[in-house]
């Protein structure tokens, strides 16, 4: 006996056309992805097209280390390692405020004011997975509050590899007043203009 039910091809056809349009849109976006802006002219020929970012030397970065966890001694150990790595860590490590206690779930929270942005970026290499948090600080001091996922400060070799991969370099430490050239003498500091 022949079936009296007739199939309606329109819903299936509409679904198929919608899927084809969506697939086409995805491929068009993949193939026409913008690289992030127009290329800027480079005054010097270079084997690499990536820009290099220069961050301050550890000796020029002042850090306060806090512990926001219930694990004893981790801030003191981190402070010691940062001092050994050349950072200026004048204050003893201590616990973070009660409001922050056990609230930082990442490796660390790096707090900084406008003058400490580059220093905070440098410290983020020492605390992979840390969260950068801007604050209304007026000084360039950076506060590192260790969180639940903190295990250790990154080793200098790992920091160097991560920075090289991101095309980041560290500036030479600022000279201390005793290292500054006497007035009237020639400065040994190279100029900041690129030389090819």
Phi and psi restraints in degrees (value plus and minus 20) as a CYANA .aco file:
   2 UNK   PHI     -91.8   -51.8
   2 UNK   PSI     127.2   167.2
   3 UNK   PHI     -97.7   -57.7
   3 UNK   PSI     118.8   158.8
   4 UNK   PHI    -114.9   -74.9
   4 UNK   PSI     -23.1    16.9
   5 UNK   PHI    -102.7   -62.7
   5 UNK   PSI     107.7   147.7
   6 UNK   PHI    -123.7   -83.7
   6 UNK   PSI     119.2   159.2
   7 UNK   PHI    -108.8   -68.8
   7 UNK   PSI     122.4   162.4
   8 UNK   PHI    -125.4   -85.4
   8 UNK   PSI      90.0   130.0
   9 UNK   PHI     -98.4   -58.4
   9 UNK   PSI     -32.5     7.5
  10 UNK   PHI     -81.4   -41.4
  10 UNK   PSI     -69.2   -29.2
  11 UNK   PHI     -80.5   -40.5
  11 UNK   PSI     -60.6   -20.6
  12 UNK   PHI     -86.4   -46.4
  12 UNK   PSI     -59.2   -19.2
  13 UNK   PHI     -86.6   -46.6
  13 UNK   PSI     -61.6   -21.6
  14 UNK   PHI     -84.0   -44.0
  14 UNK   PSI     -62.9   -22.9
  15 UNK   PHI     -82.3   -42.3
  15 UNK   PSI     -62.8   -22.8
  16 UNK   PHI     -83.7   -43.7
  16 UNK   PSI     -64.3   -24.3
  17 UNK   PHI     -83.8   -43.8
  17 UNK   PSI     -60.9   -20.9
  18 UNK   PHI     -82.7   -42.7
  18 UNK   PSI     -62.9   -22.9
  19 UNK   PHI     -84.5   -44.5
  19 UNK   PSI     -59.8   -19.8
  20 UNK   PHI     -84.2   -44.2
  20 UNK   PSI     -61.6   -21.6
  21 UNK   PHI     -84.7   -44.7
  21 UNK   PSI     -62.7   -22.7
  22 UNK   PHI     -83.2   -43.2
  22 UNK   PSI     -63.8   -23.8
  23 UNK   PHI     -82.3   -42.3
  23 UNK   PSI     -63.3   -23.3
  24 UNK   PHI     -82.1   -42.1
  24 UNK   PSI     -61.5   -21.5
  25 UNK   PHI     -83.5   -43.5
  25 UNK   PSI     -64.1   -24.1
  26 UNK   PHI     -81.2   -41.2
  26 UNK   PSI     -68.3   -28.3
  27 UNK   PHI     -84.6   -44.6
  27 UNK   PSI     -57.2   -17.2
  28 UNK   PHI     -82.1   -42.1
  28 UNK   PSI     -62.4   -22.4
  29 UNK   PHI     -86.3   -46.3
  29 UNK   PSI     -58.5   -18.5
  30 UNK   PHI     -85.0   -45.0
  30 UNK   PSI     -64.4   -24.4
  31 UNK   PHI     -95.3   -55.3
  31 UNK   PSI     -44.8    -4.8
  32 UNK   PHI    -131.7   -91.7
  32 UNK   PSI       8.6    48.6
  33 UNK   PHI     -87.0   -47.0
  33 UNK   PSI     112.4   152.4
  34 UNK   PHI    -100.2   -60.2
  34 UNK   PSI     123.2   163.2
  35 UNK   PHI    -103.2   -63.2
  35 UNK   PSI     -11.4    28.6
  36 UNK   PHI      84.8   124.8
  36 UNK   PSI      -6.5    33.5
  37 UNK   PHI     112.4   152.4
  37 UNK   PSI     152.5   192.5
  38 UNK   PHI     -93.9   -53.9
  38 UNK   PSI     128.3   168.3
  39 UNK   PHI     -93.2   -53.2
  39 UNK   PSI     117.7   157.7
  40 UNK   PHI    -114.2   -74.2
  40 UNK   PSI     126.4   166.4
  41 UNK   PHI     -87.3   -47.3
  41 UNK   PSI     118.7   158.7
  42 UNK   PHI    -120.9   -80.9
  42 UNK   PSI     103.4   143.4
  43 UNK   PHI     -89.4   -49.4
  43 UNK   PSI     -42.7    -2.7
  44 UNK   PHI    -139.8   -99.8
  44 UNK   PSI     118.7   158.7
  45 UNK   PHI     -86.0   -46.0
  45 UNK   PSI     122.2   162.2
  46 UNK   PHI    -162.2  -122.2
  46 UNK   PSI     128.6   168.6
  47 UNK   PHI     -99.6   -59.6
  47 UNK   PSI     -35.3     4.7
  48 UNK   PHI    -140.2  -100.2
  48 UNK   PSI     118.6   158.6
  49 UNK   PHI    -112.5   -72.5
  49 UNK   PSI     -27.4    12.6
  50 UNK   PHI     -99.5   -59.5
  50 UNK   PSI     118.7   158.7
  51 UNK   PHI     -95.1   -55.1
  51 UNK   PSI     128.2   168.2
  52 UNK   PHI    -123.2   -83.2
  52 UNK   PSI     112.9   152.9
  53 UNK   PHI    -123.6   -83.6
  53 UNK   PSI     115.2   155.2
  54 UNK   PHI    -130.1   -90.1
  54 UNK   PSI     104.2   144.2
  55 UNK   PHI    -125.0   -85.0
  55 UNK   PSI     141.2   181.2
  56 UNK   PHI     -86.3   -46.3
  56 UNK   PSI     135.1   175.1
  57 UNK   PHI     -88.2   -48.2
  57 UNK   PSI     128.1   168.1
  58 UNK   PHI     -73.3   -33.3
  58 UNK   PSI     -55.4   -15.4
  59 UNK   PHI     -83.9   -43.9
  59 UNK   PSI     -41.8    -1.8
  60 UNK   PHI    -114.5   -74.5
  60 UNK   PSI     -14.1    25.9
  61 UNK   PHI    -131.2   -91.2
  61 UNK   PSI     103.2   143.2
  62 UNK   PHI    -119.0   -79.0
  62 UNK   PSI     108.2   148.2
  63 UNK   PHI    -146.5  -106.5
  63 UNK   PSI     121.7   161.7
  64 UNK   PHI    -135.9   -95.9
  64 UNK   PSI     108.3   148.3
  65 UNK   PHI    -127.9   -87.9
  65 UNK   PSI     108.0   148.0
  66 UNK   PHI    -143.6  -103.6
  66 UNK   PSI     135.8   175.8
  67 UNK   PHI    -133.0   -93.0
  67 UNK   PSI      97.9   137.9
  68 UNK   PHI    -122.9   -82.9
  68 UNK   PSI     -10.3    29.7
  69 UNK   PHI    -128.1   -88.1
  69 UNK   PSI     158.1   198.1
  70 UNK   PHI    -114.3   -74.3
  70 UNK   PSI     -15.0    25.0
  71 UNK   PHI    -102.8   -62.8
  71 UNK   PSI     101.9   141.9
  72 UNK   PHI     -96.3   -56.3
  72 UNK   PSI     120.3   160.3
  73 UNK   PHI      65.5   105.5
  73 UNK   PSI     -25.3    14.7
  74 UNK   PHI     -90.5   -50.5
  74 UNK   PSI     -53.6   -13.6
  75 UNK   PHI     -90.1   -50.1
  75 UNK   PSI     -58.1   -18.1
  76 UNK   PHI     -85.2   -45.2
  76 UNK   PSI     -61.2   -21.2
  77 UNK   PHI     -85.7   -45.7
  77 UNK   PSI     -62.4   -22.4
  78 UNK   PHI     -84.1   -44.1
  78 UNK   PSI     -59.9   -19.9
  79 UNK   PHI     -80.8   -40.8
  79 UNK   PSI     -64.2   -24.2
  80 UNK   PHI     -82.0   -42.0
  80 UNK   PSI     -64.7   -24.7
  81 UNK   PHI     -85.6   -45.6
  81 UNK   PSI     -62.9   -22.9
  82 UNK   PHI     -82.3   -42.3
  82 UNK   PSI     -59.1   -19.1
  83 UNK   PHI     -82.9   -42.9
  83 UNK   PSI     -62.9   -22.9
  84 UNK   PHI     -85.1   -45.1
  84 UNK   PSI     -50.5   -10.5
  85 UNK   PHI    -102.1   -62.1
  85 UNK   PSI     -17.5    22.5
  86 UNK   PHI      82.0   122.0
  86 UNK   PSI     -19.9    20.1
  87 UNK   PHI     -95.2   -55.2
  87 UNK   PSI     132.7   172.7
  88 UNK   PHI    -109.1   -69.1
  88 UNK   PSI      86.1   126.1
  89 UNK   PHI    -144.4  -104.4
  89 UNK   PSI      58.0    98.0
  90 UNK   PHI     -93.4   -53.4
  90 UNK   PSI     -51.5   -11.5
  91 UNK   PHI    -110.6   -70.6
  91 UNK   PSI     128.4   168.4
  92 UNK   PHI     -86.8   -46.8
  92 UNK   PSI     128.0   168.0
  93 UNK   PHI     -88.7   -48.7
  93 UNK   PSI     125.5   165.5
  94 UNK   PHI    -168.3  -128.3
  94 UNK   PSI     158.5   198.5
  95 UNK   PHI     -99.1   -59.1
  95 UNK   PSI     128.7   168.7
  96 UNK   PHI     -93.1   -53.1
  96 UNK   PSI     152.9   192.9
  97 UNK   PHI     -82.7   -42.7
  97 UNK   PSI     137.7   177.7
  98 UNK   PHI     -80.4   -40.4
  98 UNK   PSI     -50.9   -10.9
  99 UNK   PHI     -86.1   -46.1
  99 UNK   PSI     -47.4    -7.4
 100 UNK   PHI    -115.6   -75.6
 100 UNK   PSI     -29.4    10.6
 101 UNK   PHI     -76.2   -36.2
 101 UNK   PSI     101.7   141.7
 102 UNK   PHI      38.7    78.7
 102 UNK   PSI       4.3    44.3
 103 UNK   PHI    -123.7   -83.7
 103 UNK   PSI     -38.0     2.0
 104 UNK   PHI    -110.9   -70.9
 104 UNK   PSI      87.8   127.8
 105 UNK   PHI    -109.5   -69.5
 105 UNK   PSI     -36.7     3.3
 106 UNK   PHI    -104.4   -64.4
 106 UNK   PSI    -189.7  -149.7
 107 UNK   PHI     -80.6   -40.6
 107 UNK   PSI     -67.1   -27.1
 108 UNK   PHI    -184.4  -144.4
 108 UNK   PSI     145.2   185.2
 109 UNK   PHI    -137.6   -97.6
 109 UNK   PSI     101.5   141.5
 110 UNK   PHI    -124.9   -84.9
 110 UNK   PSI      91.5   131.5
 111 UNK   PHI    -122.3   -82.3
 111 UNK   PSI     117.0   157.0
 112 UNK   PHI    -173.6  -133.6
 112 UNK   PSI     135.1   175.1
 113 UNK   PHI    -117.0   -77.0
 113 UNK   PSI    -199.2  -159.2
 114 UNK   PHI     -76.5   -36.5
 114 UNK   PSI     -55.0   -15.0
 115 UNK   PHI     -98.8   -58.8
 115 UNK   PSI     -30.6     9.4
 116 UNK   PHI    -129.3   -89.3
 116 UNK   PSI      -7.9    32.1
 117 UNK   PHI     -79.9   -39.9
 117 UNK   PSI     -68.1   -28.1
 118 UNK   PHI     -87.5   -47.5
 118 UNK   PSI     -57.3   -17.3
 119 UNK   PHI     -83.9   -43.9
 119 UNK   PSI     -60.1   -20.1
 120 UNK   PHI     -84.6   -44.6
 120 UNK   PSI     -58.1   -18.1
 121 UNK   PHI     -83.6   -43.6
 121 UNK   PSI     -60.8   -20.8
 122 UNK   PHI     -82.5   -42.5
 122 UNK   PSI     -65.8   -25.8
 123 UNK   PHI     -84.0   -44.0
 123 UNK   PSI     -47.4    -7.4
 124 UNK   PHI     -83.2   -43.2
 124 UNK   PSI     -48.0    -8.0
 125 UNK   PHI     -88.8   -48.8
 125 UNK   PSI     -48.1    -8.1
 126 UNK   PHI    -103.0   -63.0
 126 UNK   PSI     -37.7     2.3
 127 UNK   PHI    -149.2  -109.2
 127 UNK   PSI      53.5    93.5
 128 UNK   PHI     -77.4   -37.4
 128 UNK   PSI     115.7   155.7
 129 UNK   PHI      69.5   109.5
 129 UNK   PSI     -20.2    19.8
 130 UNK   PHI     -92.4   -52.4
 130 UNK   PSI     135.0   175.0
 131 UNK   PHI    -122.3   -82.3
 131 UNK   PSI     109.1   149.1
 132 UNK   PHI    -106.7   -66.7
 132 UNK   PSI     110.2   150.2
 133 UNK   PHI    -149.9  -109.9
 133 UNK   PSI      93.7   133.7
 134 UNK   PHI     -90.7   -50.7
 134 UNK   PSI     121.3   161.3
 135 UNK   PHI    -153.8  -113.8
 135 UNK   PSI     143.5   183.5
 136 UNK   PHI    -104.4   -64.4
 136 UNK   PSI      17.7    57.7
 137 UNK   PHI     -87.1   -47.1
 137 UNK   PSI     125.2   165.2
 138 UNK   PHI    -116.9   -76.9
 138 UNK   PSI     -36.6     3.4
 139 UNK   PHI    -115.6   -75.6
 139 UNK   PSI     154.2   194.2
 140 UNK   PHI    -113.5   -73.5
 140 UNK   PSI     -15.4    24.6
 141 UNK   PHI     -85.3   -45.3
 141 UNK   PSI     119.6   159.6
 142 UNK   PHI    -132.1   -92.1
 142 UNK   PSI     116.5   156.5
 143 UNK   PHI    -126.3   -86.3
 143 UNK   PSI     105.9   145.9
 144 UNK   PHI    -130.9   -90.9
 144 UNK   PSI      93.9   133.9
 145 UNK   PHI    -126.9   -86.9
 145 UNK   PSI      93.2   133.2
 146 UNK   PHI     -91.6   -51.6
 146 UNK   PSI     118.1   158.1
 147 UNK   PHI    -132.1   -92.1
 147 UNK   PSI    -191.5  -151.5
 148 UNK   PHI     -81.5   -41.5
 148 UNK   PSI     -53.9   -13.9
 149 UNK   PHI    -110.3   -70.3
 149 UNK   PSI     -15.3    24.7
 150 UNK   PHI     -89.9   -49.9
 150 UNK   PSI     111.2   151.2
 151 UNK   PHI    -140.7  -100.7
 151 UNK   PSI     -63.6   -23.6
 152 UNK   PHI    -183.9  -143.9
 152 UNK   PSI     142.3   182.3
 153 UNK   PHI     -94.6   -54.6
 153 UNK   PSI     118.4   158.4
 154 UNK   PHI     -80.7   -40.7
 154 UNK   PSI     123.0   163.0
 155 UNK   PHI     -90.2   -50.2
 155 UNK   PSI     128.9   168.9
 156 UNK   PHI     -74.3   -34.3
 156 UNK   PSI     -56.3   -16.3
 157 UNK   PHI     -84.7   -44.7
 157 UNK   PSI     -61.6   -21.6
 158 UNK   PHI     -87.6   -47.6
 158 UNK   PSI     -57.9   -17.9
 159 UNK   PHI     -82.8   -42.8
 159 UNK   PSI     -65.4   -25.4
 160 UNK   PHI     -81.1   -41.1
 160 UNK   PSI     -62.3   -22.3
 161 UNK   PHI     -84.6   -44.6
 161 UNK   PSI     -63.8   -23.8
 162 UNK   PHI     -83.9   -43.9
 162 UNK   PSI     -61.1   -21.1
 163 UNK   PHI     -87.8   -47.8
 163 UNK   PSI     -60.3   -20.3
 164 UNK   PHI     -83.9   -43.9
 164 UNK   PSI     -59.4   -19.4
 165 UNK   PHI     -84.5   -44.5
 165 UNK   PSI     -49.5    -9.5
 166 UNK   PHI    -114.3   -74.3
 166 UNK   PSI     -15.0    25.0
 167 UNK   PHI      38.8    78.8
 167 UNK   PSI      27.9    67.9
 168 UNK   PHI    -135.9   -95.9
 168 UNK   PSI     115.5   155.5
 169 UNK   PHI    -141.5  -101.5
 169 UNK   PSI     147.4   187.4
 170 UNK   PHI    -133.2   -93.2
 170 UNK   PSI     114.3   154.3
 171 UNK   PHI     -89.2   -49.2
 171 UNK   PSI     139.7   179.7
 172 UNK   PHI     -88.5   -48.5
 172 UNK   PSI     126.6   166.6
 173 UNK   PHI     -79.0   -39.0
 173 UNK   PSI     125.6   165.6
 174 UNK   PHI     -84.9   -44.9
 174 UNK   PSI     119.3   159.3
 175 UNK   PHI     -89.1   -49.1
 175 UNK   PSI     124.0   164.0
 176 UNK   PHI     -95.6   -55.6
 176 UNK   PSI     142.8   182.8
 177 UNK   PHI     -76.3   -36.3
 177 UNK   PSI     -51.5   -11.5
 178 UNK   PHI     -93.5   -53.5
 178 UNK   PSI     -41.2    -1.2
 179 UNK   PHI    -107.7   -67.7
 179 UNK   PSI     -30.4     9.6
 180 UNK   PHI     -88.1   -48.1
 180 UNK   PSI     124.1   164.1
 181 UNK   PHI     -87.1   -47.1
 181 UNK   PSI     128.7   168.7
 182 UNK   PHI     -87.0   -47.0
 182 UNK   PSI     133.9   173.9
 183 UNK   PHI     -83.2   -43.2
 183 UNK   PSI     117.7   157.7
 184 UNK   PHI      72.3   112.3
 184 UNK   PSI     -34.9     5.1
 185 UNK   PHI    -112.3   -72.3
 185 UNK   PSI     139.3   179.3
 186 UNK   PHI     -92.5   -52.5
 186 UNK   PSI     122.5   162.5
 187 UNK   PHI    -104.4   -64.4
 187 UNK   PSI     120.6   160.6
 188 UNK   PHI    -111.8   -71.8
 188 UNK   PSI     -16.0    24.0
 189 UNK   PHI     -99.4   -59.4
 189 UNK   PSI     105.8   145.8
 190 UNK   PHI     -87.7   -47.7
 190 UNK   PSI     134.9   174.9
 191 UNK   PHI     -90.9   -50.9
 191 UNK   PSI     137.0   177.0
 192 UNK   PHI    -105.6   -65.6
 192 UNK   PSI     -24.4    15.6
 193 UNK   PHI     -98.1   -58.1
 193 UNK   PSI     124.7   164.7
 194 UNK   PHI     -88.6   -48.6
 194 UNK   PSI     121.1   161.1
 195 UNK   PHI    -136.5   -96.5
 195 UNK   PSI     114.7   154.7
